[in-house]
Amino acid sequence: MLIKQKEILDSSIKEQLQKYVYDIIGVIQDVHTELPQGMPEYLYQEALTIALEQAGVKPVKEYQHHPVFRGQEMSSYLKMDIMIPRNRGNIIIECKAIEKLTAKEYQQLFAYLVGTKFPIGILVNFHAYPKVIIHKFFYDQKDNTITAF
């Protein structure tokens, strides 16, 4: 399955998506402000889970999803840092604490989106300074595209 990346997202869809994740982005920024740079990834992941819970969001830490292959659920699973269940589509958050994001980190998130068929993925790099790096993506199953927003 080949995933295409669209460059442009309809402005009304983009605005709806930004509203859909607005509260989550604020919590991510708060965690980055409160924890010092240079901490291990797992500490940011746990702090983000705590902060999301305190903000009234119900995250699932280290969410496990069993992909389906040829109609059969696999015993192996994808393990995502955080999944947030929402009525209009679940959200995956992948936390990193590395010097620079590479294609490998993006591809990991894209594989999670396609494997789960969840519509929204957020890639966060807490190692960045002075601001946290947050990349938001929308997966459209209909045309099999992933678009940044």
MARLO-814766 format. One record per residue: x, y, z of N, C-alpha, C in turn; residue number from 1. Coordinates in pm, 1 decimal. Example, Ala and Ser with C-alpha at 12.3 -4.5 7.8 and 13.67 -1.06 7.14 Angstrom:
REM MARLO-814766
+----------+----------+----------+----------+----------+----------+----------+----------+----------+-----+
:      npx :      npy :      npz :     capx :     capy :     capz :      cpx :      cpy :      cpz : num :
+----------+----------+----------+----------+----------+----------+----------+----------+----------+-----+
:   1319.0 :   -569.0 :    780.0 :   1230.0 :   -450.0 :    780.0 :   1320.0 :   -330.0 :    780.0 :   1 :
:   1285.0 :   -225.0 :    708.0 :   1367.0 :   -106.0 :    714.0 :   1290.0 :      3.0 :    787.0 :   2 :
+----------+----------+----------+----------+----------+----------+----------+----------+----------+-----+
This chain:
REM MARLO-814766
+----------+----------+----------+----------+----------+----------+----------+----------+----------+-----+
:      npx :      npy :      npz :     capx :     capy :     capz :      cpx :      cpy :      cpz : num :
+----------+----------+----------+----------+----------+----------+----------+----------+----------+-----+
:     83.8 :   -117.0 :      0.0 :      0.0 :      0.0 :      0.0 :     88.8 :    123.9 :      0.0 :   1 :
:     71.3 :    206.6 :    -98.9 :    150.9 :    327.5 :   -111.1 :     74.2 :    445.0 :    -52.1 :   2 :
:    137.4 :    516.3 :     35.8 :     76.8 :    633.5 :     97.6 :    125.8 :    756.6 :     23.7 :   3 :
:     32.8 :    840.9 :    -14.1 :     67.2 :    967.1 :    -78.0 :     57.9 :   1077.1 :     26.5 :   4 :
:    138.9 :   1179.1 :      8.6 :    127.9 :   1294.6 :     95.7 :     70.8 :   1408.8 :     15.4 :   5 :
:    -38.0 :   1466.1 :     64.7 :    -96.3 :   1583.2 :      1.8 :    -29.9 :   1705.7 :     63.3 :   6 :
:     -9.3 :   1803.5 :    -20.2 :     53.4 :   1927.2 :     27.9 :    -48.3 :   2023.2 :     88.3 :   7 :
:   -170.5 :   2021.0 :     32.1 :   -268.7 :   2121.9 :     71.6 :   -394.4 :   2053.1 :    123.9 :   8 :
:   -446.6 :   2105.1 :    231.6 :   -569.2 :   2055.8 :    290.9 :   -672.3 :   2167.2 :    279.9 :   9 :
:   -795.1 :   2134.9 :    246.5 :   -902.7 :   2233.2 :    238.6 :   -903.7 :   2314.5 :    368.4 :  10 :
:   -915.0 :   2446.1 :    357.2 :   -902.4 :   2533.9 :    474.2 :  -1009.0 :   2506.7 :    580.0 :  11 :
:  -1131.1 :   2471.9 :    541.1 :  -1234.1 :   2444.4 :    641.1 :  -1204.0 :   2313.8 :    715.9 :  12 :
:  -1152.0 :   2213.9 :    645.3 :  -1113.5 :   2087.8 :    711.2 :   -996.2 :   2112.6 :    805.0 :  13 :
:   -898.8 :   2190.6 :    758.3 :   -782.1 :   2221.7 :    840.6 :   -825.0 :   2291.2 :    970.5 :  14 :
:   -917.1 :   2385.9 :    959.7 :   -964.3 :   2458.1 :   1077.7 :  -1034.7 :   2363.7 :   1174.9 :  15 :
:  -1116.1 :   2271.9 :   1124.2 :  -1185.1 :   2174.7 :   1208.9 :  -1085.5 :   2083.3 :   1281.0 :  16 :
:   -983.5 :   2038.4 :   1207.8 :   -882.2 :   1951.5 :   1267.6 :   -804.6 :   2024.1 :   1376.9 :  17 :
:   -770.2 :   2150.2 :   1351.9 :   -696.5 :   2227.0 :   1452.5 :   -779.3 :   2245.1 :   1579.7 :  18 :
:   -908.9 :   2266.6 :   1564.8 :   -996.2 :   2277.7 :   1681.9 :  -1005.4 :   2144.2 :   1755.5 :  19 :
:  -1004.6 :   2035.7 :   1679.7 :  -1018.0 :   1901.3 :   1735.4 :   -901.1 :   1864.7 :   1827.6 :  20 :
:   -782.3 :   1917.1 :   1798.4 :   -663.3 :   1883.9 :   1877.3 :   -612.7 :   2001.1 :   1962.2 :  21 :
:   -684.5 :   2112.1 :   1962.0 :   -639.1 :   2234.3 :   2030.0 :   -602.2 :   2209.1 :   2176.2 :  22 :
:   -689.2 :   2140.9 :   2250.5 :   -663.5 :   2117.6 :   2392.7 :   -540.1 :   2030.1 :   2413.7 :  23 :
:   -520.5 :   1933.8 :   2325.7 :   -405.0 :   1844.1 :   2336.8 :   -275.0 :   1919.3 :   2312.8 :  24 :
:   -274.8 :   2005.2 :   2212.8 :   -153.8 :   2083.1 :   2180.1 :   -115.2 :   2171.3 :   2298.5 :  25 :
:   -212.8 :   2231.9 :   2363.2 :   -184.6 :   2314.6 :   2480.9 :   -120.5 :   2235.7 :   2592.9 :  26 :
:   -167.0 :   2114.2 :   2615.9 :   -110.1 :   2029.0 :   2720.8 :     33.1 :   1989.6 :   2685.3 :  27 :
:     57.1 :   1957.7 :   2558.5 :    193.5 :   1924.2 :   2513.9 :    287.9 :   2040.8 :   2541.6 :  28 :
:    243.8 :   2161.5 :   2509.5 :    327.2 :   2279.9 :   2532.6 :    352.9 :   2301.5 :   2681.7 :  29 :
:    252.6 :   2275.9 :   2764.1 :    270.6 :   2288.8 :   2909.3 :    375.8 :   2190.7 :   2962.4 :  30 :
:    369.7 :   2066.3 :   2916.0 :    466.3 :   1965.1 :   2960.2 :    607.3 :   2008.0 :   2921.0 :  31 :
:    622.1 :   2058.5 :   2799.4 :    754.2 :   2102.9 :   2752.8 :    806.8 :   2217.7 :   2838.4 :  32 :
:    717.3 :   2305.0 :   2882.4 :    757.0 :   2418.1 :   2966.2 :    798.2 :   2372.8 :   3105.9 :  33 :
:    728.5 :   2272.5 :   3158.7 :    751.3 :   2230.3 :   3296.6 :    868.4 :   2134.4 :   3314.9 :  34 :
:    893.9 :   2047.9 :   3216.4 :   1005.4 :   1953.6 :   3229.5 :   1129.0 :   2008.9 :   3159.6 :  35 :
:   1244.8 :   1992.0 :   3219.0 :   1365.5 :   2044.2 :   3155.5 :   1401.4 :   1966.9 :   3028.6 :  36 :
:   1469.8 :   2034.8 :   2938.7 :   1518.1 :   1970.6 :   2816.2 :   1622.2 :   1865.5 :   2853.3 :  37 :
:   1626.9 :   1757.1 :   2775.4 :   1728.1 :   1655.1 :   2795.4 :   1683.3 :   1534.3 :   2874.7 :  38 :
:   1556.5 :   1532.8 :   2915.5 :   1503.7 :   1417.1 :   2988.4 :   1481.7 :   1301.8 :   2889.9 :  39 :
:   1476.4 :   1177.9 :   2938.5 :   1448.0 :   1065.1 :   2850.0 :   1303.3 :   1069.5 :   2799.4 :  40 :
:   1283.5 :   1011.6 :   2683.2 :   1151.9 :   1011.6 :   2618.4 :   1041.2 :    959.0 :   2709.0 :  41 :
:   1067.7 :    849.7 :   2781.4 :    963.5 :    787.7 :   2862.5 :    912.7 :    880.7 :   2972.9 :  42 :
:    996.1 :    972.7 :   3021.7 :    950.7 :   1067.7 :   3123.7 :    854.0 :   1170.1 :   3063.5 :  43 :
:    884.9 :   1216.8 :   2943.1 :    792.9 :   1309.5 :   2875.4 :    659.7 :   1239.9 :   2847.3 :  44 :
:    667.5 :   1114.2 :   2804.8 :    546.6 :   1037.4 :   2775.0 :    459.3 :   1023.8 :   2900.6 :  45 :
:    521.9 :    990.0 :   3012.1 :    445.2 :    975.4 :   3136.1 :    390.7 :   1109.4 :   3184.0 :  46 :
:    472.3 :   1213.6 :   3176.7 :    426.0 :   1346.4 :   3218.2 :    309.8 :   1392.7 :   3130.8 :  47 :
:    318.1 :   1365.4 :   3001.1 :    209.6 :   1404.3 :   2910.7 :     82.1 :   1327.5 :   2944.2 :  48 :
:     94.6 :   1201.5 :   2976.8 :    -21.9 :   1121.8 :   3015.7 :    -86.9 :   1179.9 :   3141.5 :  49 :
:     -6.2 :   1214.6 :   3240.4 :    -57.6 :   1274.1 :   3364.5 :   -126.3 :   1407.8 :   3335.5 :  50 :
:    -59.2 :   1491.7 :   3256.5 :   -113.2 :   1624.3 :   3226.5 :   -244.0 :   1615.0 :   3145.8 :  51 :
:   -251.2 :   1520.6 :   3052.7 :   -374.6 :   1502.0 :   2975.4 :   -488.5 :   1457.9 :   3066.9 :  52 :
:   -460.5 :   1365.2 :   3156.7 :   -562.5 :   1319.5 :   3252.0 :   -611.7 :   1435.9 :   3337.5 :  53 :
:   -519.2 :   1519.6 :   3385.6 :   -555.7 :   1634.3 :   3468.1 :   -635.5 :   1738.2 :   3389.3 :  54 :
:   -617.8 :   1739.1 :   3256.6 :   -691.7 :   1832.0 :   3170.7 :   -827.3 :   1775.6 :   3128.3 :  55 :
:   -859.9 :   1655.6 :   3177.3 :   -989.1 :   1597.1 :   3146.0 :   -990.8 :   1513.1 :   3018.6 :  56 :
:   -873.9 :   1492.1 :   2959.7 :   -860.5 :   1406.8 :   2842.2 :   -826.4 :   1267.4 :   2894.3 :  57 :
:   -879.9 :   1164.7 :   2830.9 :   -857.4 :   1028.0 :   2879.6 :   -759.8 :    953.6 :   2787.8 :  58 :
:   -629.2 :    969.0 :   2811.6 :   -530.5 :    903.3 :   2725.7 :   -512.7 :    755.4 :   2761.3 :  59 :
:   -470.1 :    678.4 :   2662.3 :   -431.9 :    539.5 :   2684.9 :   -282.3 :    532.4 :   2656.4 :  60 :
:   -204.0 :    512.6 :   2761.5 :    -58.1 :    506.7 :   2747.6 :    -16.8 :    370.8 :   2692.7 :  61 :
:     80.5 :    372.1 :   2601.8 :    133.5 :    251.0 :   2538.3 :     20.7 :    164.4 :   2481.0 :  62 :
:    -63.2 :    228.3 :   2402.5 :   -177.1 :    163.3 :   2338.3 :   -129.5 :     54.5 :   2242.3 :  63 :
:   -192.8 :    -61.1 :   2249.7 :   -156.6 :   -174.2 :   2163.3 :   -268.9 :   -200.6 :   2063.1 :  64 :
:   -230.7 :   -210.4 :   1936.8 :   -326.3 :   -237.7 :   1829.6 :   -278.7 :   -358.5 :   1750.3 :  65 :
:   -366.8 :   -456.1 :   1735.7 :   -335.1 :   -576.5 :   1658.6 :   -381.1 :   -556.0 :   1513.8 :  66 :
:   -288.8 :   -540.7 :   1419.4 :   -328.2 :   -521.8 :   1279.8 :   -395.1 :   -646.9 :   1222.5 :  67 :
:   -469.1 :   -625.8 :   1115.8 :   -534.3 :   -735.2 :   1044.8 :   -458.6 :   -758.1 :    914.1 :  68 :
:   -424.6 :   -883.1 :    888.1 :   -356.9 :   -920.8 :    763.6 :   -437.3 :  -1030.7 :    696.9 :  69 :
:   -478.4 :  -1005.7 :    573.9 :   -559.4 :  -1101.3 :    497.2 :   -680.5 :  -1150.2 :    576.4 :  70 :
:   -743.2 :  -1055.1 :    643.1 :   -865.3 :  -1085.5 :    715.9 :   -846.5 :  -1146.4 :    853.2 :  71 :
:   -723.3 :  -1163.5 :    895.9 :   -696.6 :  -1226.7 :   1025.4 :   -620.8 :  -1129.6 :   1116.0 :  72 :
:   -671.3 :  -1116.3 :   1239.0 :   -601.8 :  -1031.5 :   1336.0 :   -470.8 :  -1097.9 :   1375.1 :  73 :
:   -364.6 :  -1020.6 :   1371.7 :   -232.1 :  -1072.9 :   1404.7 :   -212.2 :  -1074.7 :   1556.4 :  74 :
:   -132.2 :  -1169.1 :   1605.0 :   -101.7 :  -1171.9 :   1747.9 :      0.7 :  -1062.6 :   1782.5 :  75 :
:     83.3 :  -1026.8 :   1686.8 :    177.0 :   -915.7 :   1706.3 :     97.9 :   -785.1 :   1708.9 :  76 :
:    159.0 :   -681.8 :   1762.7 :     86.1 :   -556.0 :   1773.7 :    176.9 :   -435.7 :   1753.3 :  77 :
:    111.5 :   -325.5 :   1718.7 :    176.9 :   -195.2 :   1716.2 :    159.4 :   -136.0 :   1855.7 :  78 :
:    263.8 :    -75.6 :   1909.7 :    253.7 :    -13.8 :   2042.0 :    283.8 :    135.1 :   2027.7 :  79 :
:    180.4 :    214.5 :   2044.8 :    191.7 :    358.6 :   2031.8 :    209.6 :    423.5 :   2167.9 :  80 :
:    280.6 :    535.2 :   2172.8 :    305.3 :    601.3 :   2301.6 :    175.1 :    636.1 :   2372.1 :  81 :
:     88.5 :    710.5 :   2302.2 :    -38.2 :    753.3 :   2362.3 :   -146.6 :    750.9 :   2255.1 :  82 :
:   -264.1 :    702.5 :   2293.8 :   -380.6 :    709.3 :   2207.6 :   -490.6 :    780.0 :   2285.3 :  83 :
:   -556.3 :    871.3 :   2217.8 :   -666.5 :    942.6 :   2280.5 :   -794.5 :    907.2 :   2205.6 :  84 :
:   -885.4 :    836.0 :   2272.4 :  -1011.2 :    802.1 :   2206.6 :  -1103.0 :    924.3 :   2198.9 :  85 :
:  -1154.7 :    949.0 :   2079.7 :  -1248.7 :   1058.6 :   2060.4 :  -1360.2 :   1010.7 :   1968.5 :  86 :
:  -1477.6 :   1068.9 :   1985.0 :  -1594.9 :   1025.9 :   1908.7 :  -1576.1 :   1034.3 :   1757.7 :  87 :
:  -1514.7 :   1138.6 :   1709.6 :  -1502.3 :   1156.6 :   1565.5 :  -1370.4 :   1102.1 :   1510.7 :  88 :
:  -1297.4 :   1027.5 :   1588.8 :  -1173.4 :    966.8 :   1542.9 :  -1064.8 :    975.5 :   1648.3 :  89 :
:  -1000.1 :    863.0 :   1672.1 :   -894.5 :    856.6 :   1773.2 :   -768.7 :    928.5 :   1727.1 :  90 :
:   -689.3 :    968.3 :   1824.5 :   -567.4 :   1044.6 :   1799.9 :   -448.4 :    966.4 :   1854.7 :  91 :
:   -343.0 :    958.0 :   1775.0 :   -218.2 :    894.8 :   1817.5 :   -118.0 :   1005.6 :   1848.4 :  92 :
:    -49.8 :    994.4 :   1961.0 :     60.3 :   1086.5 :   1991.8 :    186.7 :   1002.3 :   2004.2 :  93 :
:    285.6 :   1037.4 :   1926.0 :    415.1 :    969.8 :   1931.0 :    515.7 :   1069.6 :   1987.8 :  94 :
:    573.7 :   1036.4 :   2102.7 :    667.0 :   1125.3 :   2173.1 :    811.3 :   1089.5 :   2138.8 :  95 :
:    892.2 :   1191.4 :   2116.2 :   1035.3 :   1173.9 :   2092.4 :   1111.1 :   1274.1 :   2178.8 :  96 :
:   1234.8 :   1240.7 :   2207.1 :   1325.3 :   1331.4 :   2278.5 :   1462.2 :   1312.7 :   2214.0 :  97 :
:   1472.0 :   1359.5 :   2089.6 :   1593.2 :   1338.7 :   2009.6 :   1640.6 :   1471.6 :   1950.5 :  98 :
:   1766.5 :   1471.5 :   1906.2 :   1826.1 :   1593.1 :   1851.1 :   1748.5 :   1645.5 :   1730.5 :  99 :
:   1713.3 :   1554.8 :   1638.3 :   1645.4 :   1596.9 :   1515.7 :   1554.3 :   1484.2 :   1467.0 : 100 :
:   1431.9 :   1520.9 :   1428.2 :   1340.6 :   1423.0 :   1370.4 :   1389.5 :   1385.2 :   1231.0 : 101 :
:   1381.1 :   1256.5 :   1199.7 :   1421.4 :   1208.4 :   1067.3 :   1301.2 :   1140.6 :   1000.3 : 102 :
:   1321.6 :   1095.6 :    879.1 :   1215.8 :   1025.8 :    805.3 :   1167.2 :    902.9 :    882.7 : 103 :
:   1254.6 :    842.2 :    958.7 :   1218.3 :    722.6 :   1036.0 :   1104.4 :    751.0 :   1133.9 : 104 :
:   1110.3 :    862.2 :   1204.3 :   1006.7 :    896.5 :   1302.2 :    873.3 :    927.9 :   1233.5 : 105 :
:    879.8 :    999.2 :   1120.8 :    757.2 :   1028.7 :   1046.5 :    695.0 :    899.8 :    994.1 : 106 :
:    778.6 :    812.6 :    937.2 :    729.3 :    686.8 :    881.3 :    666.0 :    599.2 :    988.6 : 107 :
:    722.3 :    600.9 :   1108.0 :    664.0 :    525.2 :   1219.0 :    521.5 :    573.5 :   1246.8 : 108 :
:    503.7 :    704.5 :   1258.6 :    370.7 :    759.1 :   1284.2 :    275.8 :    727.6 :   1168.4 : 109 :
:    323.3 :    741.8 :   1045.6 :    238.6 :    714.1 :    929.5 :    195.7 :    567.3 :    928.0 : 110 :
:    284.9 :    477.0 :    963.4 :    250.6 :    335.4 :    968.9 :    143.4 :    311.6 :   1075.7 : 111 :
:    153.2 :    380.1 :   1187.9 :     52.0 :    368.5 :   1292.6 :    -84.2 :    417.2 :   1243.0 : 112 :
:    -85.0 :    529.4 :   1172.7 :   -211.0 :    582.8 :   1120.6 :   -276.4 :    484.5 :   1024.1 : 113 :
:   -199.0 :    432.5 :    931.7 :   -252.7 :    338.8 :    833.1 :   -292.4 :    207.2 :    900.2 : 114 :
:   -209.5 :    158.5 :    990.5 :   -236.4 :     31.7 :   1057.2 :   -360.0 :     33.3 :   1145.4 : 115 :
:   -388.0 :    147.1 :   1207.6 :   -504.4 :    159.2 :   1295.7 :   -624.6 :    219.5 :   1225.0 : 116 :
:   -598.5 :    289.8 :   1116.0 :   -700.2 :    366.5 :   1043.4 :   -753.1 :    483.3 :   1127.1 : 117 :
:   -674.5 :    526.7 :   1224.7 :   -710.4 :    645.2 :   1301.8 :   -681.7 :    767.9 :   1215.7 : 118 :
:   -760.8 :    873.3 :   1228.7 :   -745.1 :    987.3 :   1138.6 :   -636.7 :   1088.8 :   1174.3 : 119 :
:   -595.2 :   1093.2 :   1300.3 :   -503.0 :   1200.4 :   1340.2 :   -382.8 :   1144.0 :   1415.0 : 120 :
:   -265.2 :   1191.8 :   1374.4 :   -142.0 :   1156.6 :   1442.2 :    -64.0 :   1282.1 :   1475.5 : 121 :
:     -5.3 :   1283.5 :   1593.6 :     75.5 :   1398.1 :   1637.7 :    213.5 :   1345.6 :   1673.6 : 122 :
:    315.1 :   1403.2 :   1609.8 :    454.5 :   1369.1 :   1638.1 :    514.9 :   1484.5 :   1716.1 : 123 :
:    566.7 :   1453.0 :   1835.4 :    619.0 :   1556.4 :   1925.6 :    765.6 :   1528.9 :   1954.0 : 124 :
:    847.8 :   1631.9 :   1941.7 :    987.6 :   1620.2 :   1983.1 :   1011.0 :   1715.5 :   2100.4 : 125 :
:   1022.6 :   1658.7 :   2219.4 :   1041.1 :   1737.9 :   2340.7 :   1184.2 :   1788.3 :   2356.8 : 126 :
:   1277.2 :   1736.5 :   2279.2 :   1416.6 :   1777.4 :   2293.2 :   1442.2 :   1917.4 :   2237.6 : 127 :
:   1349.0 :   1968.8 :   2160.4 :   1367.0 :   2099.1 :   2094.8 :   1369.0 :   2212.5 :   2197.9 : 128 :
:   1441.3 :   2318.8 :   2163.1 :   1447.6 :   2436.2 :   2248.8 :   1453.6 :   2559.5 :   2159.8 : 129 :
:   1386.8 :   2665.3 :   2187.4 :   1308.7 :   2694.7 :   2307.7 :   1164.6 :   2645.4 :   2300.7 : 130 :
:   1117.0 :   2604.5 :   2182.6 :    979.5 :   2557.9 :   2170.3 :    976.7 :   2410.5 :   2133.3 : 131 :
:    876.1 :   2341.1 :   2182.7 :    854.6 :   2201.9 :   2147.2 :    818.2 :   2194.2 :   1998.0 : 132 :
:    861.3 :   2088.8 :   1932.4 :    825.9 :   2068.6 :   1791.9 :    705.1 :   1975.3 :   1787.3 : 133 :
:    599.5 :   2022.7 :   1723.0 :    475.5 :   1946.5 :   1713.0 :    434.3 :   1941.8 :   1566.1 : 134 :
:    419.9 :   1820.2 :   1512.8 :    373.1 :   1801.3 :   1375.5 :    243.2 :   1722.7 :   1380.8 : 135 :
:    139.3 :   1778.7 :   1317.6 :      6.9 :   1716.4 :   1318.6 :    -24.7 :   1666.2 :   1178.1 : 136 :
:    -82.0 :   1544.4 :   1170.6 :   -112.6 :   1483.7 :   1041.4 :   -253.9 :   1427.0 :   1040.4 : 137 :
:   -316.3 :   1436.1 :    922.8 :   -449.8 :   1381.9 :    900.4 :   -439.7 :   1269.3 :    798.1 : 138 :
:   -492.0 :   1152.8 :    834.5 :   -494.1 :   1038.0 :    744.5 :   -634.9 :   1022.7 :    687.7 : 139 :
:   -645.6 :   1034.6 :    556.8 :   -772.4 :   1020.5 :    486.3 :   -776.0 :    882.7 :    421.5 : 140 :
:   -856.2 :    794.2 :    475.9 :   -864.7 :    656.9 :    424.0 :   -919.9 :    651.7 :    282.8 : 141 :
:  -1010.8 :    743.2 :    250.3 :  -1076.4 :    738.9 :    118.8 :   -976.4 :    747.7 :      4.5 : 142 :
:   -885.0 :    843.6 :     14.3 :   -786.2 :    855.4 :    -95.1 :   -646.4 :    815.4 :    -52.2 : 143 :
:   -636.5 :    754.2 :     67.6 :   -509.9 :    700.6 :    118.5 :   -399.3 :    805.8 :    118.1 : 144 :
:   -429.7 :    920.0 :    178.1 :   -330.8 :   1028.5 :    184.9 :   -309.5 :   1069.8 :    329.2 : 145 :
:   -191.0 :   1122.4 :    354.9 :   -157.0 :   1180.5 :    484.2 :   -116.3 :   1324.9 :    458.2 : 146 :
:   -178.9 :   1416.1 :    530.9 :   -155.7 :   1558.7 :    509.3 :   -123.9 :   1626.3 :    641.5 : 147 :
:    -21.1 :   1710.5 :    640.9 :     11.3 :   1790.8 :    759.7 :    -92.6 :   1900.4 :    773.7 : 148 :
:   -121.8 :   1935.0 :    898.4 :   -213.0 :   2048.8 :    920.8 :   -167.7 :   2130.5 :   1039.2 : 149 :
+----------+----------+----------+----------+----------+----------+----------+----------+----------+-----+
